[in-house]
Structure formats: C-alpha cells, structure tokens
Amino acid sequence: MTAAMACYVLNDTLVKLTLDVFPPGQVLAVRGVAATAALALVSHRRLATPGAMRTLWRPLLALRCALEVTTAGTSVLALSQASLSSVSAIMMTAPLLIAMTSMTLGWEPARPGRLLAVAFGLAGALLILRPAAQPLSDGVILACLCAVSLAARDLATRRLPPSLPSAMVAATASCAACAAGPVLGWAMDESWASVARRETWVLVGAALCTAAGNYSLIAACRGSDLAVVTPFRYSLLVWACLATFLVWGEVPDAAGTCGIVVIVVAGIFTMRGAVRR
C-alpha cells in the first residue's frame, strides 16, 4: 500500500513538472494516450472476447467515465495552480466524503463515532483552506472539486456489477480522460507545444507510475488484512510533503501541518471502522 501511494505521488510530481511546458489539456491527452496504450496491452484479450463491447454500454459505467474526466481534469488544473502537498491533502478528504455519503444513503450504518471522525476530518481541511484568513485560490477550489469528484467516482465504482472486469473499466475511463484533453484545450484556448521533447517521456513515466500504483493497490488489498493495510493509504500525504520539499523546497506551515494530521487521524479511524463493520 505504501508503494502504491508513492507511485501516485510520483505521478502527480511528474505531471506538475510538465505543466511548465504543456498546458493542462495537453497533459491530459498525452498522459491519457500512454495510459490507454498500457491498459490496452493488459486488457486486450478481455476486450476481444465475444460480447465484451456490449458489457461496456452501461449507464453507470458512462457515469463513472464522466466522473473520471472531471477528476483527472480538476486534478491537473489544481496541480497547475497549487502546491502538491496542499492538493494531496485536500484530495485525501475524499474517503471522508465517501463515508459521509454512504452513511447518509443508508449503505453503511451511521455510527456516532464515524460521524464525529468525518466532521473532525473536514475541520482539518478547513485548517488547510483557512477561508476566513485568506481568499480561496483557484487551485484550492479546483482541489476541493477534485475531492468531491473523486468521492463520487469511487461511489459509482462500488455500484458497478462484478461482471465488469476491472481492466476494462480502467481502460474505458482512461480513454474518456484522454479524449477530454482536446476538449479542455479547446475550452481554455490553449496553445499546445510540440511533443518532440523530453517532457513527453516524463508524462509517459507518469502514466506508468499510475499503472504501477494501481497494481500495487490491488495486490495490497487482495493479499493482506484490509484492517492492517488500509490506514497506510494516508502515507500518500507523507510522500507528497516529501516530494514538495525535495523538488520545490516548500513545507506546509503550522496550520497546514495540523490540518494534515487531523485529516490522517480522522481518515484512519473512519476507514478502520468501515473495514471492521
């Protein structure tokens, strides 16, 4: 699980580094092409089976693809305007939003302890945002939208039928995110740079990091006790703060550090409660 989170942070770091050269829409498109190609190599046998394409025409899968687009788009846009550690911390409120929504909809029991943990974690997010002390930047707002979209995407994923292979779901989502790149570029009137440069290979590396992270995450969840490995999901924040310091020389301030700690503690309590249910 720790290795998976390191891969995800490395993906975000590489993406943020290329945003000085490529605009957000082009980053989505180039990374999406590499990710789709990698997933196609993995899932081509499943896609070639009779009736495989018919299983993809499901409204819930279309909804998940749309949420994948909004998640990827807002993530890249947030990284272009805010620090990696801040974006990562805000996005890690997604598990809290998932727990809150699941309890509200009756999918999970609404225990007082978990409700308090969710409220505690969201208060930690406010320590990072500090809306009363400073106006929210566009990057922070985009990170908040990304967290909401990420939570909705994962909730939609939980409702997908087991007959849909994970590789096929990932491949269709990657195609959707890739196609969203040119649309975002057109909407923002971007001027795309030539891909004949080393930053293109950096984005290929980012796509491979995402694939490695997904594989490590699946291996961790299937090969170990979930109550043990799930809290290590929050190691992502440690990796993000480390990467932010090593690459950009930035460290969170006192309030931001307190907010990150609060989110981690609340998230671990909420997730362990869900696993033990």
KAPE-V616221 format. One record per residue. RES is the residue in one letter. PSI is psi in radians with two decimals (999 if undefined). OMEGA is omega in whole degrees, 0 to 359 (none if undefined). BURIAL is I if it has 16 or more other C-alpha atoms within 10 Angstrom, else O. Layout:
{{RES	PSI	OMEGA	BURIAL} {RES	PSI	OMEGA	BURIAL}}
This chain:
{{M	-0.73	179	I} {T	-0.70	178	I} {A	-0.67	179	I} {A	-0.78	180	I} {M	-0.62	177	I} {A	-0.68	178	I} {C	-0.73	180	I} {Y	-0.72	179	I} {V	-0.68	178	I} {L	-0.67	175	I} {N	-0.86	180	I} {D	-0.66	179	I} {T	-0.80	180	I} {L	-0.70	178	I} {V	-0.80	181	I} {K	-0.63	179	I} {L	-0.59	182	I} {T	-0.25	183	I} {L	-0.19	173	I} {D	-0.32	183	O} {V	-0.83	182	I} {F	2.44	173	I} {P	2.83	185	I} {P	-0.75	181	I} {G	-0.70	179	I} {Q	-0.62	176	I} {V	-0.79	178	I} {L	-0.78	184	I} {A	-0.85	184	I} {V	-0.82	178	I} {R	-0.65	180	I} {G	-0.67	178	I} {V	-0.81	180	I} {A	-0.75	181	I} {A	-0.72	180	I} {T	-0.70	179	I} {A	-0.75	179	O} {A	-0.74	180	I} {L	-0.59	179	I} {A	-0.64	178	I} {L	-0.59	182	O} {V	-0.70	190	O} {S	0.19	186	I} {H	-0.54	180	O} {R	-0.68	178	O} {R	-0.69	180	O} {L	-0.41	182	I} {A	-0.13	181	O} {T	2.60	180	O} {P	2.33	178	O} {G	0.03	182	O} {A	-0.74	183	O} {M	-0.55	179	O} {R	-0.54	180	O} {T	-0.30	181	O} {L	-0.32	183	I} {W	1.27	179	O} {R	2.34	181	O} {P	-0.67	182	O} {L	-0.62	177	O} {L	-0.66	177	I} {A	-0.69	177	I} {L	-0.73	180	I} {R	-0.69	178	I} {C	-0.72	178	I} {A	-0.71	179	I} {L	-0.54	174	I} {E	-0.70	179	I} {V	-0.84	181	I} {T	-0.62	178	I} {T	-0.85	180	I} {A	-0.74	182	I} {G	-0.85	180	I} {T	-0.54	178	I} {S	-0.85	180	I} {V	-0.74	179	I} {L	-0.69	179	I} {A	-0.73	180	I} {L	-0.45	180	I} {S	-0.22	187	I} {Q	-0.09	181	I} {A	2.88	181	I} {S	2.68	181	I} {L	-0.74	182	I} {S	-0.69	180	I} {S	-0.79	179	I} {V	-0.78	181	I} {S	-0.74	181	I} {A	-0.76	180	I} {I	-0.70	181	I} {M	-0.45	179	I} {M	0.04	169	I} {T	-0.14	181	I} {A	-0.78	177	I} {P	-0.57	177	I} {L	-0.71	178	I} {L	-0.64	178	I} {I	-0.81	180	I} {A	-0.76	180	I} {M	-0.77	180	I} {T	-0.74	181	I} {S	-0.70	178	O} {M	-0.62	179	I} {T	-0.69	181	O} {L	-0.05	179	O} {G	0.20	178	O} {W	-0.44	178	O} {E	2.62	180	O} {P	2.40	181	O} {A	1.46	180	O} {R	2.46	182	O} {P	-0.69	181	O} {G	-0.74	180	O} {R	-0.65	178	I} {L	-0.72	178	I} {L	-0.65	179	O} {A	-0.71	178	I} {V	-0.81	179	I} {A	-0.68	178	I} {F	-0.77	180	I} {G	-0.72	178	I} {L	-0.55	174	I} {A	-0.60	175	I} {G	-0.65	176	I} {A	-0.63	178	I} {L	-0.54	176	I} {L	-0.59	178	I} {I	-0.74	184	I} {L	-0.73	182	I} {R	1.04	183	O} {P	-0.45	180	O} {A	-0.45	184	O} {A	-0.45	183	O} {Q	2.60	177	O} {P	2.52	180	O} {L	2.28	178	O} {S	2.85	178	O} {D	-0.67	180	O} {G	-0.71	179	I} {V	-0.74	178	I} {I	-0.74	179	I} {L	-0.65	177	I} {A	-0.67	176	I} {C	-0.77	177	I} {L	-0.65	178	I} {C	-0.72	179	I} {A	-0.74	178	I} {V	-0.78	180	I} {S	-0.70	179	I} {L	-0.75	178	I} {A	-0.77	179	I} {A	-0.69	179	I} {R	-0.79	181	I} {D	-0.59	175	I} {L	-0.72	177	I} {A	-0.65	180	I} {T	-0.68	180	I} {R	-0.47	183	O} {R	-0.07	178	O} {L	2.51	180	I} {P	2.56	180	O} {P	-0.34	181	O} {S	-0.28	178	O} {L	2.01	179	O} {P	2.50	182	O} {S	-0.66	181	O} {A	-0.66	179	I} {M	-0.68	178	I} {V	-0.77	180	I} {A	-0.69	181	I} {A	-0.76	180	I} {T	-0.67	178	I} {A	-0.68	179	I} {S	-0.70	177	I} {C	-0.73	180	I} {A	-0.77	179	I} {A	-0.65	178	I} {C	-0.79	180	I} {A	-0.45	180	I} {A	-0.37	181	I} {G	-0.95	178	I} {P	-0.61	179	I} {V	-0.77	178	O} {L	-0.71	178	I} {G	-0.70	178	I} {W	-0.74	182	O} {A	-0.59	182	O} {M	0.08	179	O} {D	0.89	182	O} {E	2.66	171	O} {S	1.89	185	O} {W	2.48	180	O} {A	2.87	177	O} {S	2.46	180	O} {V	-0.05	180	O} {A	1.11	180	O} {R	2.89	187	O} {R	-0.45	180	O} {E	-0.47	176	I} {T	-0.73	179	I} {W	-0.50	175	I} {V	-0.72	178	I} {L	-0.60	174	I} {V	-0.74	176	I} {G	-0.66	178	I} {A	-0.74	179	I} {A	-0.71	179	I} {L	-0.61	176	I} {C	-0.71	178	I} {T	-0.76	179	I} {A	-0.75	179	I} {A	-0.66	177	I} {G	-0.75	178	I} {N	-0.75	180	I} {Y	-0.80	181	O} {S	-0.66	180	I} {L	-0.79	179	I} {I	-0.76	180	O} {A	-0.69	180	O} {A	-0.73	183	I} {C	-0.54	183	O} {R	-0.43	187	O} {G	0.02	184	O} {S	2.98	175	O} {D	2.15	183	O} {L	-0.59	180	O} {A	-0.44	180	I} {V	-0.80	189	O} {V	-0.48	186	I} {T	-0.75	180	I} {P	-0.42	181	I} {F	-0.11	173	I} {R	-0.55	182	I} {Y	-0.02	170	I} {S	-0.28	176	I} {L	-0.67	182	I} {L	-0.60	176	I} {V	-0.81	178	I} {W	-0.71	182	I} {A	-0.77	178	I} {C	-0.67	179	I} {L	-0.78	180	I} {A	-0.71	179	I} {T	-0.69	179	I} {F	-0.79	185	O} {L	-0.65	185	O} {V	-0.74	186	O} {W	-0.08	178	O} {G	0.44	182	O} {E	2.54	175	O} {V	2.55	178	I} {P	2.59	176	I} {D	-3.12	185	O} {A	-0.79	181	O} {A	-0.72	179	O} {G	-0.71	178	I} {T	-0.75	177	I} {C	-0.72	178	I} {G	-0.73	179	I} {I	-0.77	180	I} {V	-0.74	180	I} {V	-0.77	179	I} {I	-0.73	180	I} {V	-0.85	182	I} {V	-0.81	180	I} {A	-0.72	181	I} {G	-0.75	179	I} {I	-0.76	179	I} {F	-0.78	182	I} {T	-0.76	183	I} {M	-0.70	178	I} {R	-0.61	176	I} {G	-0.65	179	O} {A	-0.67	181	O} {V	-0.63	182	O} {R	-0.19	184	O} {R	999	none	O}}
